[in-house]
Amino acid sequence: MVLNSSMKSVGIVVPANIRGGPEKASAILATSLADEGHSVSIFVPILPWYFYFVTLNRNPLLWLRYVIPIFRQWLRKREFA
């Protein structure tokens, strides 16, 4: 696909792979941009919230409390919510 000067290639990074909040807003924005002809990629972290809980707050146990249910759901469905 050849982009002209008015078309942009956009990357959106979301904090987690759940439904709602910034993830839903990012999906809506990405859809609108793609409908206008822009090239859009959404980046989802493999380990959601790691930076916030472990790097900034240094609380890996709290991070695991949030991540384990998401990981279990992914193992059952093999798709991101």
mmCIF file of the N, C-alpha and C atoms, coordinates in Angstrom:
data_MODEL
# 
_entry.id   MODEL 
# 
loop_
_atom_site.group_PDB 
_atom_site.id 
_atom_site.type_symbol 
_atom_site.label_atom_id 
_atom_site.label_alt_id 
_atom_site.label_comp_id 
_atom_site.label_asym_id 
_atom_site.label_entity_id 
_atom_site.label_seq_id 
_atom_site.pdbx_PDB_ins_code 
_atom_site.Cartn_x 
_atom_site.Cartn_y 
_atom_site.Cartn_z 
_atom_site.occupancy 
_atom_site.B_iso_or_equiv 
_atom_site.pdbx_formal_charge 
_atom_site.auth_seq_id 
_atom_site.auth_comp_id 
_atom_site.auth_asym_id 
_atom_site.auth_atom_id 
_atom_site.pdbx_PDB_model_num 
ATOM 1   N N  . MET A 1 1  ? 0.843   -1.177  0.000  1.00 0.00 ? 1  MET A N  1 
ATOM 2   C CA . MET A 1 1  ? 0.000   0.000   0.000  1.00 0.00 ? 1  MET A CA 1 
ATOM 3   C C  . MET A 1 1  ? 0.888   1.239   0.000  1.00 0.00 ? 1  MET A C  1 
ATOM 4   N N  . VAL A 1 2  ? 0.655   2.139   -0.885 1.00 0.00 ? 2  VAL A N  1 
ATOM 5   C CA . VAL A 1 2  ? 1.419   3.376   -0.987 1.00 0.00 ? 2  VAL A CA 1 
ATOM 6   C C  . VAL A 1 2  ? 0.628   4.479   -0.296 1.00 0.00 ? 2  VAL A C  1 
ATOM 7   N N  . LEU A 1 3  ? 1.290   5.116   0.663  1.00 0.00 ? 3  LEU A N  1 
ATOM 8   C CA . LEU A 1 3  ? 0.631   6.199   1.394  1.00 0.00 ? 3  LEU A CA 1 
ATOM 9   C C  . LEU A 1 3  ? 1.022   7.535   0.774  1.00 0.00 ? 3  LEU A C  1 
ATOM 10  N N  . ASN A 1 4  ? 0.044   8.379   0.524  1.00 0.00 ? 4  ASN A N  1 
ATOM 11  C CA . ASN A 1 4  ? 0.383   9.710   0.044  1.00 0.00 ? 4  ASN A CA 1 
ATOM 12  C C  . ASN A 1 4  ? 0.711   10.597  1.243  1.00 0.00 ? 4  ASN A C  1 
ATOM 13  N N  . SER A 1 5  ? 1.030   11.843  1.007  1.00 0.00 ? 5  SER A N  1 
ATOM 14  C CA . SER A 1 5  ? 1.501   12.717  2.083  1.00 0.00 ? 5  SER A CA 1 
ATOM 15  C C  . SER A 1 5  ? 0.452   12.962  3.163  1.00 0.00 ? 5  SER A C  1 
ATOM 16  N N  . SER A 1 6  ? -0.825  12.823  2.838  1.00 0.00 ? 6  SER A N  1 
ATOM 17  C CA . SER A 1 6  ? -1.850  13.068  3.858  1.00 0.00 ? 6  SER A CA 1 
ATOM 18  C C  . SER A 1 6  ? -2.185  11.817  4.661  1.00 0.00 ? 6  SER A C  1 
ATOM 19  N N  . MET A 1 7  ? -1.777  10.646  4.190  1.00 0.00 ? 7  MET A N  1 
ATOM 20  C CA . MET A 1 7  ? -2.042  9.409   4.915  1.00 0.00 ? 7  MET A CA 1 
ATOM 21  C C  . MET A 1 7  ? -0.895  9.133   5.876  1.00 0.00 ? 7  MET A C  1 
ATOM 22  N N  . LYS A 1 8  ? -1.233  8.693   7.063  1.00 0.00 ? 8  LYS A N  1 
ATOM 23  C CA . LYS A 1 8  ? -0.227  8.456   8.095  1.00 0.00 ? 8  LYS A CA 1 
ATOM 24  C C  . LYS A 1 8  ? -0.202  6.987   8.501  1.00 0.00 ? 8  LYS A C  1 
ATOM 25  N N  . SER A 1 9  ? 0.931   6.567   8.998  1.00 0.00 ? 9  SER A N  1 
ATOM 26  C CA . SER A 1 9  ? 1.075   5.251   9.614  1.00 0.00 ? 9  SER A CA 1 
ATOM 27  C C  . SER A 1 9  ? 1.091   5.493   11.124 1.00 0.00 ? 9  SER A C  1 
ATOM 28  N N  . VAL A 1 10 ? 0.103   4.923   11.828 1.00 0.00 ? 10 VAL A N  1 
ATOM 29  C CA . VAL A 1 10 ? -0.102  5.221   13.243 1.00 0.00 ? 10 VAL A CA 1 
ATOM 30  C C  . VAL A 1 10 ? 0.055   3.957   14.069 1.00 0.00 ? 10 VAL A C  1 
ATOM 31  N N  . GLY A 1 11 ? 0.762   4.055   15.180 1.00 0.00 ? 11 GLY A N  1 
ATOM 32  C CA . GLY A 1 11 ? 0.872   2.960   16.143 1.00 0.00 ? 11 GLY A CA 1 
ATOM 33  C C  . GLY A 1 11 ? 0.258   3.396   17.462 1.00 0.00 ? 11 GLY A C  1 
ATOM 34  N N  . ILE A 1 12 ? -0.609  2.559   18.020 1.00 0.00 ? 12 ILE A N  1 
ATOM 35  C CA . ILE A 1 12 ? -1.267  2.857   19.296 1.00 0.00 ? 12 ILE A CA 1 
ATOM 36  C C  . ILE A 1 12 ? -0.867  1.769   20.289 1.00 0.00 ? 12 ILE A C  1 
ATOM 37  N N  . VAL A 1 13 ? -0.364  2.171   21.441 1.00 0.00 ? 13 VAL A N  1 
ATOM 38  C CA . VAL A 1 13 ? 0.027   1.236   22.492 1.00 0.00 ? 13 VAL A CA 1 
ATOM 39  C C  . VAL A 1 13 ? -1.030  1.290   23.593 1.00 0.00 ? 13 VAL A C  1 
ATOM 40  N N  . VAL A 1 14 ? -1.575  0.123   23.943 1.00 0.00 ? 14 VAL A N  1 
ATOM 41  C CA . VAL A 1 14 ? -2.571  0.058   25.015 1.00 0.00 ? 14 VAL A CA 1 
ATOM 42  C C  . VAL A 1 14 ? -1.940  -0.600  26.243 1.00 0.00 ? 14 VAL A C  1 
ATOM 43  N N  . PRO A 1 15 ? -2.431  -0.285  27.449 1.00 0.00 ? 15 PRO A N  1 
ATOM 44  C CA . PRO A 1 15 ? -1.799  -0.802  28.659 1.00 0.00 ? 15 PRO A CA 1 
ATOM 45  C C  . PRO A 1 15 ? -2.088  -2.269  28.970 1.00 0.00 ? 15 PRO A C  1 
ATOM 46  N N  . ALA A 1 16 ? -3.165  -2.823  28.430 1.00 0.00 ? 16 ALA A N  1 
ATOM 47  C CA . ALA A 1 16 ? -3.513  -4.208  28.744 1.00 0.00 ? 16 ALA A CA 1 
ATOM 48  C C  . ALA A 1 16 ? -4.397  -4.762  27.639 1.00 0.00 ? 16 ALA A C  1 
ATOM 49  N N  . ASN A 1 17 ? -4.768  -6.018  27.782 1.00 0.00 ? 17 ASN A N  1 
ATOM 50  C CA . ASN A 1 17 ? -5.590  -6.670  26.766 1.00 0.00 ? 17 ASN A CA 1 
ATOM 51  C C  . ASN A 1 17 ? -6.979  -7.002  27.313 1.00 0.00 ? 17 ASN A C  1 
ATOM 52  N N  . ILE A 1 18 ? -7.628  -6.032  27.909 1.00 0.00 ? 18 ILE A N  1 
ATOM 53  C CA . ILE A 1 18 ? -8.974  -6.223  28.450 1.00 0.00 ? 18 ILE A CA 1 
ATOM 54  C C  . ILE A 1 18 ? -9.955  -5.362  27.662 1.00 0.00 ? 18 ILE A C  1 
ATOM 55  N N  . ARG A 1 19 ? -11.230 -5.611  27.845 1.00 0.00 ? 19 ARG A N  1 
ATOM 56  C CA . ARG A 1 19 ? -12.254 -4.803  27.172 1.00 0.00 ? 19 ARG A CA 1 
ATOM 57  C C  . ARG A 1 19 ? -12.578 -3.597  28.027 1.00 0.00 ? 19 ARG A C  1 
ATOM 58  N N  . GLY A 1 20 ? -12.717 -2.471  27.380 1.00 0.00 ? 20 GLY A N  1 
ATOM 59  C CA . GLY A 1 20 ? -13.121 -1.270  28.103 1.00 0.00 ? 20 GLY A CA 1 
ATOM 60  C C  . GLY A 1 20 ? -11.967 -0.322  28.345 1.00 0.00 ? 20 GLY A C  1 
ATOM 61  N N  . GLY A 1 21 ? -12.307 0.854   28.828 1.00 0.00 ? 21 GLY A N  1 
ATOM 62  C CA . GLY A 1 21 ? -11.314 1.859   29.168 1.00 0.00 ? 21 GLY A CA 1 
ATOM 63  C C  . GLY A 1 21 ? -10.504 2.309   27.973 1.00 0.00 ? 21 GLY A C  1 
ATOM 64  N N  . PRO A 1 22 ? -9.194  2.508   28.179 1.00 0.00 ? 22 PRO A N  1 
ATOM 65  C CA . PRO A 1 22 ? -8.347  3.007   27.097 1.00 0.00 ? 22 PRO A CA 1 
ATOM 66  C C  . PRO A 1 22 ? -8.230  2.030   25.935 1.00 0.00 ? 22 PRO A C  1 
ATOM 67  N N  . GLU A 1 23 ? -8.393  0.740   26.197 1.00 0.00 ? 23 GLU A N  1 
ATOM 68  C CA . GLU A 1 23 ? -8.318  -0.246  25.129 1.00 0.00 ? 23 GLU A CA 1 
ATOM 69  C C  . GLU A 1 23 ? -9.468  -0.067  24.144 1.00 0.00 ? 23 GLU A C  1 
ATOM 70  N N  . LYS A 1 24 ? -10.684 0.131   24.685 1.00 0.00 ? 24 LYS A N  1 
ATOM 71  C CA . LYS A 1 24 ? -11.853 0.319   23.820 1.00 0.00 ? 24 LYS A CA 1 
ATOM 72  C C  . LYS A 1 24 ? -11.755 1.630   23.054 1.00 0.00 ? 24 LYS A C  1 
ATOM 73  N N  . ALA A 1 25 ? -11.330 2.686   23.744 1.00 0.00 ? 25 ALA A N  1 
ATOM 74  C CA . ALA A 1 25 ? -11.169 3.988   23.082 1.00 0.00 ? 25 ALA A CA 1 
ATOM 75  C C  . ALA A 1 25 ? -10.125 3.897   21.970 1.00 0.00 ? 25 ALA A C  1 
ATOM 76  N N  . SER A 1 26 ? -9.052  3.147   22.213 1.00 0.00 ? 26 SER A N  1 
ATOM 77  C CA . SER A 1 26 ? -8.013  2.970   21.190 1.00 0.00 ? 26 SER A CA 1 
ATOM 78  C C  . SER A 1 26 ? -8.543  2.205   19.987 1.00 0.00 ? 26 SER A C  1 
ATOM 79  N N  . ALA A 1 27 ? -9.376  1.199   20.228 1.00 0.00 ? 27 ALA A N  1 
ATOM 80  C CA . ALA A 1 27 ? -9.950  0.429   19.124 1.00 0.00 ? 27 ALA A CA 1 
ATOM 81  C C  . ALA A 1 27 ? -10.891 1.288   18.287 1.00 0.00 ? 27 ALA A C  1 
ATOM 82  N N  . ILE A 1 28 ? -11.680 2.112   18.950 1.00 0.00 ? 28 ILE A N  1 
ATOM 83  C CA . ILE A 1 28 ? -12.592 3.011   18.227 1.00 0.00 ? 28 ILE A CA 1 
ATOM 84  C C  . ILE A 1 28 ? -11.796 4.009   17.386 1.00 0.00 ? 28 ILE A C  1 
ATOM 85  N N  . LEU A 1 29 ? -10.766 4.585   17.979 1.00 0.00 ? 29 LEU A N  1 
ATOM 86  C CA . LEU A 1 29 ? -9.909  5.527   17.257 1.00 0.00 ? 29 LEU A CA 1 
ATOM 87  C C  . LEU A 1 29 ? -9.226  4.846   16.077 1.00 0.00 ? 29 LEU A C  1 
ATOM 88  N N  . ALA A 1 30 ? -8.701  3.635   16.299 1.00 0.00 ? 30 ALA A N  1 
ATOM 89  C CA . ALA A 1 30 ? -8.019  2.911   15.222 1.00 0.00 ? 30 ALA A CA 1 
ATOM 90  C C  . ALA A 1 30 ? -8.971  2.619   14.067 1.00 0.00 ? 30 ALA A C  1 
ATOM 91  N N  . THR A 1 31 ? -10.200 2.245   14.389 1.00 0.00 ? 31 THR A N  1 
ATOM 92  C CA . THR A 1 31 ? -11.191 1.967   13.347 1.00 0.00 ? 31 THR A CA 1 
ATOM 93  C C  . THR A 1 31 ? -11.498 3.224   12.538 1.00 0.00 ? 31 THR A C  1 
ATOM 94  N N  . SER A 1 32 ? -11.662 4.342   13.229 1.00 0.00 ? 32 SER A N  1 
ATOM 95  C CA . SER A 1 32 ? -11.945 5.604   12.533 1.00 0.00 ? 32 SER A CA 1 
ATOM 96  C C  . SER A 1 32 ? -10.788 6.014   11.628 1.00 0.00 ? 32 SER A C  1 
ATOM 97  N N  . LEU A 1 33 ? -9.573  5.889   12.139 1.00 0.00 ? 33 LEU A N  1 
ATOM 98  C CA . LEU A 1 33 ? -8.404  6.251   11.332 1.00 0.00 ? 33 LEU A CA 1 
ATOM 99  C C  . LEU A 1 33 ? -8.256  5.333   10.118 1.00 0.00 ? 33 LEU A C  1 
ATOM 100 N N  . ALA A 1 34 ? -8.488  4.039   10.329 1.00 0.00 ? 34 ALA A N  1 
ATOM 101 C CA . ALA A 1 34 ? -8.387  3.091   9.216  1.00 0.00 ? 34 ALA A CA 1 
ATOM 102 C C  . ALA A 1 34 ? -9.456  3.359   8.163  1.00 0.00 ? 34 ALA A C  1 
ATOM 103 N N  . ASP A 1 35 ? -10.655 3.740   8.597  1.00 0.00 ? 35 ASP A N  1 
ATOM 104 C CA . ASP A 1 35 ? -11.720 4.075   7.650  1.00 0.00 ? 35 ASP A CA 1 
ATOM 105 C C  . ASP A 1 35 ? -11.350 5.270   6.779  1.00 0.00 ? 35 ASP A C  1 
ATOM 106 N N  . GLU A 1 36 ? -10.506 6.152   7.314  1.00 0.00 ? 36 GLU A N  1 
ATOM 107 C CA . GLU A 1 36 ? -10.056 7.321   6.556  1.00 0.00 ? 36 GLU A CA 1 
ATOM 108 C C  . GLU A 1 36 ? -8.840  7.009   5.686  1.00 0.00 ? 36 GLU A C  1 
ATOM 109 N N  . GLY A 1 37 ? -8.371  5.761   5.731  1.00 0.00 ? 37 GLY A N  1 
ATOM 110 C CA . GLY A 1 37 ? -7.277  5.358   4.863  1.00 0.00 ? 37 GLY A CA 1 
ATOM 111 C C  . GLY A 1 37 ? -5.909  5.304   5.513  1.00 0.00 ? 37 GLY A C  1 
ATOM 112 N N  . HIS A 1 38 ? -5.817  5.584   6.789  1.00 0.00 ? 38 HIS A N  1 
ATOM 113 C CA . HIS A 1 38 ? -4.531  5.525   7.480  1.00 0.00 ? 38 HIS A CA 1 
ATOM 114 C C  . HIS A 1 38 ? -4.173  4.077   7.800  1.00 0.00 ? 38 HIS A C  1 
ATOM 115 N N  . SER A 1 39 ? -2.889  3.809   7.923  1.00 0.00 ? 39 SER A N  1 
ATOM 116 C CA . SER A 1 39 ? -2.406  2.494   8.326  1.00 0.00 ? 39 SER A CA 1 
ATOM 117 C C  . SER A 1 39 ? -2.259  2.497   9.851  1.00 0.00 ? 39 SER A C  1 
ATOM 118 N N  . VAL A 1 40 ? -2.999  1.635   10.544 1.00 0.00 ? 40 VAL A N  1 
ATOM 119 C CA . VAL A 1 40 ? -3.036  1.660   12.007 1.00 0.00 ? 40 VAL A CA 1 
ATOM 120 C C  . VAL A 1 40 ? -2.635  0.302   12.570 1.00 0.00 ? 40 VAL A C  1 
ATOM 121 N N  . SER A 1 41 ? -1.755  0.325   13.576 1.00 0.00 ? 41 SER A N  1 
ATOM 122 C CA . SER A 1 41 ? -1.367  -0.879  14.314 1.00 0.00 ? 41 SER A CA 1 
ATOM 123 C C  . SER A 1 41 ? -1.633  -0.638  15.794 1.00 0.00 ? 41 SER A C  1 
ATOM 124 N N  . ILE A 1 42 ? -2.199  -1.635  16.464 1.00 0.00 ? 42 ILE A N  1 
ATOM 125 C CA . ILE A 1 42 ? -2.410  -1.557  17.915 1.00 0.00 ? 42 ILE A CA 1 
ATOM 126 C C  . ILE A 1 42 ? -1.445  -2.537  18.560 1.00 0.00 ? 42 ILE A C  1 
ATOM 127 N N  . PHE A 1 43 ? -0.684  -2.053  19.529 1.00 0.00 ? 43 PHE A N  1 
ATOM 128 C CA . PHE A 1 43 ? 0.293   -2.869  20.233 1.00 0.00 ? 43 PHE A CA 1 
ATOM 129 C C  . PHE A 1 43 ? -0.227  -3.190  21.625 1.00 0.00 ? 43 PHE A C  1 
ATOM 130 N N  . VAL A 1 44 ? -0.283  -4.493  21.923 1.00 0.00 ? 44 VAL A N  1 
ATOM 131 C CA . VAL A 1 44 ? -0.784  -4.975  23.211 1.00 0.00 ? 44 VAL A CA 1 
ATOM 132 C C  . VAL A 1 44 ? 0.370   -5.647  23.941 1.00 0.00 ? 44 VAL A C  1 
ATOM 133 N N  . PRO A 1 45 ? 0.605   -5.297  25.204 1.00 0.00 ? 45 PRO A N  1 
ATOM 134 C CA . PRO A 1 45 ? 1.718   -5.911  25.925 1.00 0.00 ? 45 PRO A CA 1 
ATOM 135 C C  . PRO A 1 45 ? 1.451   -7.380  26.239 1.00 0.00 ? 45 PRO A C  1 
ATOM 136 N N  . ILE A 1 46 ? 2.497   -8.172  26.202 1.00 0.00 ? 46 ILE A N  1 
ATOM 137 C CA . ILE A 1 46 ? 2.372   -9.581  26.575 1.00 0.00 ? 46 ILE A CA 1 
ATOM 138 C C  . ILE A 1 46 ? 2.143   -9.697  28.075 1.00 0.00 ? 46 ILE A C  1 
ATOM 139 N N  . LEU A 1 47 ? 2.825   -8.878  28.840 1.00 0.00 ? 47 LEU A N  1 
ATOM 140 C CA . LEU A 1 47 ? 2.674   -8.871  30.301 1.00 0.00 ? 47 LEU A CA 1 
ATOM 141 C C  . LEU A 1 47 ? 2.029   -7.548  30.718 1.00 0.00 ? 47 LEU A C  1 
ATOM 142 N N  . PRO A 1 48 ? 0.692   -7.493  30.781 1.00 0.00 ? 48 PRO A N  1 
ATOM 143 C CA . PRO A 1 48 ? 0.024   -6.221  31.072 1.00 0.00 ? 48 PRO A CA 1 
ATOM 144 C C  . PRO A 1 48 ? 0.357   -5.684  32.461 1.00 0.00 ? 48 PRO A C  1 
ATOM 145 N N  . TRP A 1 49 ? 0.457   -4.394  32.551 1.00 0.00 ? 49 TRP A N  1 
ATOM 146 C CA . TRP A 1 49 ? 0.671   -3.648  33.789 1.00 0.00 ? 49 TRP A CA 1 
ATOM 147 C C  . TRP A 1 49 ? 2.009   -3.919  34.472 1.00 0.00 ? 49 TRP A C  1 
ATOM 148 N N  . TYR A 1 50 ? 2.920   -4.638  33.826 1.00 0.00 ? 50 TYR A N  1 
ATOM 149 C CA . TYR A 1 50 ? 4.209   -4.946  34.450 1.00 0.00 ? 50 TYR A CA 1 
ATOM 150 C C  . TYR A 1 50 ? 4.943   -3.667  34.854 1.00 0.00 ? 50 TYR A C  1 
ATOM 151 N N  . PHE A 1 51 ? 4.988   -2.720  33.951 1.00 0.00 ? 51 PHE A N  1 
ATOM 152 C CA . PHE A 1 51 ? 5.726   -1.485  34.225 1.00 0.00 ? 51 PHE A CA 1 
ATOM 153 C C  . PHE A 1 51 ? 5.151   -0.766  35.444 1.00 0.00 ? 51 PHE A C  1 
ATOM 154 N N  . TYR A 1 52 ? 3.819   -0.684  35.524 1.00 0.00 ? 52 TYR A N  1 
ATOM 155 C CA . TYR A 1 52 ? 3.193   0.048   36.616 1.00 0.00 ? 52 TYR A CA 1 
ATOM 156 C C  . TYR A 1 52 ? 3.393   -0.619  37.967 1.00 0.00 ? 52 TYR A C  1 
ATOM 157 N N  . PHE A 1 53 ? 3.160   -1.922  38.032 1.00 0.00 ? 53 PHE A N  1 
ATOM 158 C CA . PHE A 1 53 ? 3.224   -2.606  39.324 1.00 0.00 ? 53 PHE A CA 1 
ATOM 159 C C  . PHE A 1 53 ? 4.633   -2.989  39.737 1.00 0.00 ? 53 PHE A C  1 
ATOM 160 N N  . VAL A 1 54 ? 5.444   -3.457  38.807 1.00 0.00 ? 54 VAL A N  1 
ATOM 161 C CA . VAL A 1 54 ? 6.758   -3.986  39.171 1.00 0.00 ? 54 VAL A CA 1 
ATOM 162 C C  . VAL A 1 54 ? 7.847   -2.928  39.069 1.00 0.00 ? 54 VAL A C  1 
ATOM 163 N N  . THR A 1 55 ? 7.910   -2.224  37.960 1.00 0.00 ? 55 THR A N  1 
ATOM 164 C CA . THR A 1 55 ? 8.979   -1.245  37.784 1.00 0.00 ? 55 THR A CA 1 
ATOM 165 C C  . THR A 1 55 ? 8.771   -0.003  38.645 1.00 0.00 ? 55 THR A C  1 
ATOM 166 N N  . LEU A 1 56 ? 7.569   0.565   38.596 1.00 0.00 ? 56 LEU A N  1 
ATOM 167 C CA . LEU A 1 56 ? 7.328   1.794   39.352 1.00 0.00 ? 56 LEU A CA 1 
ATOM 168 C C  . LEU A 1 56 ? 7.026   1.547   40.831 1.00 0.00 ? 56 LEU A C  1 
ATOM 169 N N  . ASN A 1 57 ? 6.125   0.614   41.119 1.00 0.00 ? 57 ASN A N  1 
ATOM 170 C CA . ASN A 1 57 ? 5.686   0.393   42.503 1.00 0.00 ? 57 ASN A CA 1 
ATOM 171 C C  . ASN A 1 57 ? 6.433   -0.708  43.219 1.00 0.00 ? 57 ASN A C  1 
ATOM 172 N N  . ARG A 1 58 ? 7.206   -1.477  42.495 1.00 0.00 ? 58 ARG A N  1 
ATOM 173 C CA . ARG A 1 58 ? 7.976   -2.580  43.058 1.00 0.00 ? 58 ARG A CA 1 
ATOM 174 C C  . ARG A 1 58 ? 7.095   -3.525  43.886 1.00 0.00 ? 58 ARG A C  1 
ATOM 175 N N  . ASN A 1 59 ? 5.965   -3.897  43.295 1.00 0.00 ? 59 ASN A N  1 
ATOM 176 C CA . ASN A 1 59 ? 5.030   -4.787  43.970 1.00 0.00 ? 59 ASN A CA 1 
ATOM 177 C C  . ASN A 1 59 ? 4.634   -5.929  43.028 1.00 0.00 ? 59 ASN A C  1 
ATOM 178 N N  . PRO A 1 60 ? 5.528   -6.918  42.845 1.00 0.00 ? 60 PRO A N  1 
ATOM 179 C CA . PRO A 1 60 ? 5.228   -7.994  41.899 1.00 0.00 ? 60 PRO A CA 1 
ATOM 180 C C  . PRO A 1 60 ? 4.060   -8.885  42.321 1.00 0.00 ? 60 PRO A C  1 
ATOM 181 N N  . LEU A 1 61 ? 3.808   -9.020  43.620 1.00 0.00 ? 61 LEU A N  1 
ATOM 182 C CA . LEU A 1 61 ? 2.695   -9.870  44.057 1.00 0.00 ? 61 LEU A CA 1 
ATOM 183 C C  . LEU A 1 61 ? 1.346   -9.274  43.667 1.00 0.00 ? 61 LEU A C  1 
ATOM 184 N N  . LEU A 1 62 ? 1.220   -7.977  43.791 1.00 0.00 ? 62 LEU A N  1 
ATOM 185 C CA . LEU A 1 62 ? -0.020  -7.325  43.378 1.00 0.00 ? 62 LEU A CA 1 
ATOM 186 C C  . LEU A 1 62 ? -0.192  -7.444  41.865 1.00 0.00 ? 62 LEU A C  1 
ATOM 187 N N  . TRP A 1 63 ? 0.901   -7.323  41.134 1.00 0.00 ? 63 TRP A N  1 
ATOM 188 C CA . TRP A 1 63 ? 0.852   -7.489  39.690 1.00 0.00 ? 63 TRP A CA 1 
ATOM 189 C C  . TRP A 1 63 ? 0.374   -8.891  39.313 1.00 0.00 ? 63 TRP A C  1 
ATOM 190 N N  . LEU A 1 64 ? 0.912   -9.926  39.992 1.00 0.00 ? 64 LEU A N  1 
ATOM 191 C CA . LEU A 1 64 ? 0.486   -11.296 39.714 1.00 0.00 ? 64 LEU A CA 1 
ATOM 192 C C  . LEU A 1 64 ? -0.995  -11.494 40.008 1.00 0.00 ? 64 LEU A C  1 
ATOM 193 N N  . ARG A 1 65 ? -1.491  -10.820 41.031 1.00 0.00 ? 65 ARG A N  1 
ATOM 194 C CA . ARG A 1 65 ? -2.918  -10.915 41.371 1.00 0.00 ? 65 ARG A CA 1 
ATOM 195 C C  . ARG A 1 65 ? -3.792  -10.444 40.208 1.00 0.00 ? 65 ARG A C  1 
ATOM 196 N N  . TYR A 1 66 ? -3.347  -9.439  39.504 1.00 0.00 ? 66 TYR A N  1 
ATOM 197 C CA . TYR A 1 66 ? -4.108  -8.919  38.368 1.00 0.00 ? 66 TYR A CA 1 
ATOM 198 C C  . TYR A 1 66 ? -3.884  -9.732  37.093 1.00 0.00 ? 66 TYR A C  1 
ATOM 199 N N  . VAL A 1 67 ? -2.696  -10.253 36.909 1.00 0.00 ? 67 VAL A N  1 
ATOM 200 C CA . VAL A 1 67 ? -2.337  -10.898 35.654 1.00 0.00 ? 67 VAL A CA 1 
ATOM 201 C C  . VAL A 1 67 ? -2.783  -12.358 35.571 1.00 0.00 ? 67 VAL A C  1 
ATOM 202 N N  . ILE A 1 68 ? -2.765  -13.079 36.660 1.00 0.00 ? 68 ILE A N  1 
ATOM 203 C CA . ILE A 1 68 ? -3.096  -14.509 36.624 1.00 0.00 ? 68 ILE A CA 1 
ATOM 204 C C  . ILE A 1 68 ? -4.492  -14.779 36.068 1.00 0.00 ? 68 ILE A C  1 
ATOM 205 N N  . PRO A 1 69 ? -5.554  -14.051 36.478 1.00 0.00 ? 69 PRO A N  1 
ATOM 206 C CA . PRO A 1 69 ? -6.869  -14.304 35.867 1.00 0.00 ? 69 PRO A CA 1 
ATOM 207 C C  . PRO A 1 69 ? -6.891  -14.044 34.355 1.00 0.00 ? 69 PRO A C  1 
ATOM 208 N N  . ILE A 1 70 ? -6.177  -13.032 33.899 1.00 0.00 ? 70 ILE A N  1 
ATOM 209 C CA . ILE A 1 70 ? -6.110  -12.739 32.461 1.00 0.00 ? 70 ILE A CA 1 
ATOM 210 C C  . ILE A 1 70 ? -5.401  -13.869 31.736 1.00 0.00 ? 70 ILE A C  1 
ATOM 211 N N  . PHE A 1 71 ? -4.332  -14.360 32.326 1.00 0.00 ? 71 PHE A N  1 
ATOM 212 C CA . PHE A 1 71 ? -3.576  -15.461 31.722 1.00 0.00 ? 71 PHE A CA 1 
ATOM 213 C C  . PHE A 1 71 ? -4.428  -16.731 31.663 1.00 0.00 ? 71 PHE A C  1 
ATOM 214 N N  . ARG A 1 72 ? -5.161  -17.023 32.726 1.00 0.00 ? 72 ARG A N  1 
ATOM 215 C CA . ARG A 1 72 ? -6.041  -18.206 32.736 1.00 0.00 ? 72 ARG A CA 1 
ATOM 216 C C  . ARG A 1 72 ? -7.115  -18.094 31.658 1.00 0.00 ? 72 ARG A C  1 
ATOM 217 N N  . GLN A 1 73 ? -7.696  -16.903 31.522 1.00 0.00 ? 73 GLN A N  1 
ATOM 218 C CA . GLN A 1 73 ? -8.718  -16.696 30.492 1.00 0.00 ? 73 GLN A CA 1 
ATOM 219 C C  . GLN A 1 73 ? -8.117  -16.905 29.105 1.00 0.00 ? 73 GLN A C  1 
ATOM 220 N N  . TRP A 1 74 ? -6.916  -16.404 28.895 1.00 0.00 ? 74 TRP A N  1 
ATOM 221 C CA . TRP A 1 74 ? -6.261  -16.572 27.604 1.00 0.00 ? 74 TRP A CA 1 
ATOM 222 C C  . TRP A 1 74 ? -5.984  -18.048 27.323 1.00 0.00 ? 74 TRP A C  1 
ATOM 223 N N  . LEU A 1 75 ? -5.582  -18.812 28.340 1.00 0.00 ? 75 LEU A N  1 
ATOM 224 C CA . LEU A 1 75 ? -5.329  -20.232 28.138 1.00 0.00 ? 75 LEU A CA 1 
ATOM 225 C C  . LEU A 1 75 ? -6.598  -20.973 27.722 1.00 0.00 ? 75 LEU A C  1 
ATOM 226 N N  . ARG A 1 76 ? -7.739  -20.571 28.280 1.00 0.00 ? 76 ARG A N  1 
ATOM 227 C CA . ARG A 1 76 ? -9.009  -21.226 27.944 1.00 0.00 ? 76 ARG A CA 1 
ATOM 228 C C  . ARG A 1 76 ? -9.467  -20.874 26.533 1.00 0.00 ? 76 ARG A C  1 
ATOM 229 N N  . LYS A 1 77 ? -9.387  -19.598 26.163 1.00 0.00 ? 77 LYS A N  1 
ATOM 230 C CA . LYS A 1 77 ? -9.962  -19.146 24.893 1.00 0.00 ? 77 LYS A CA 1 
ATOM 231 C C  . LYS A 1 77 ? -8.928  -18.957 23.788 1.00 0.00 ? 77 LYS A C  1 
ATOM 232 N N  . ARG A 1 78 ? -7.653  -18.799 24.129 1.00 0.00 ? 78 ARG A N  1 
ATOM 233 C CA . ARG A 1 78 ? -6.574  -18.559 23.175 1.00 0.00 ? 78 ARG A CA 1 
ATOM 234 C C  . ARG A 1 78 ? -6.832  -17.351 22.284 1.00 0.00 ? 78 ARG A C  1 
ATOM 235 N N  . GLU A 1 79 ? -7.473  -16.346 22.839 1.00 0.00 ? 79 GLU A N  1 
ATOM 236 C CA . GLU A 1 79 ? -7.671  -15.076 22.139 1.00 0.00 ? 79 GLU A CA 1 
ATOM 237 C C  . GLU A 1 79 ? -7.657  -13.978 23.180 1.00 0.00 ? 79 GLU A C  1 
ATOM 238 N N  . PHE A 1 80 ? -7.360  -12.785 22.751 1.00 0.00 ? 80 PHE A N  1 
ATOM 239 C CA . PHE A 1 80 ? -7.372  -11.666 23.666 1.00 0.00 ? 80 PHE A CA 1 
ATOM 240 C C  . PHE A 1 80 ? -8.780  -11.105 23.739 1.00 0.00 ? 80 PHE A C  1 
ATOM 241 N N  . ALA A 1 81 ? -9.164  -10.728 24.945 1.00 0.00 ? 81 ALA A N  1 
ATOM 242 C CA . ALA A 1 81 ? -10.521 -10.201 25.162 1.00 0.00 ? 81 ALA A CA 1 
ATOM 243 C C  . ALA A 1 81 ? -10.714 -8.873  24.492 1.00 0.00 ? 81 ALA A C  1 
# 
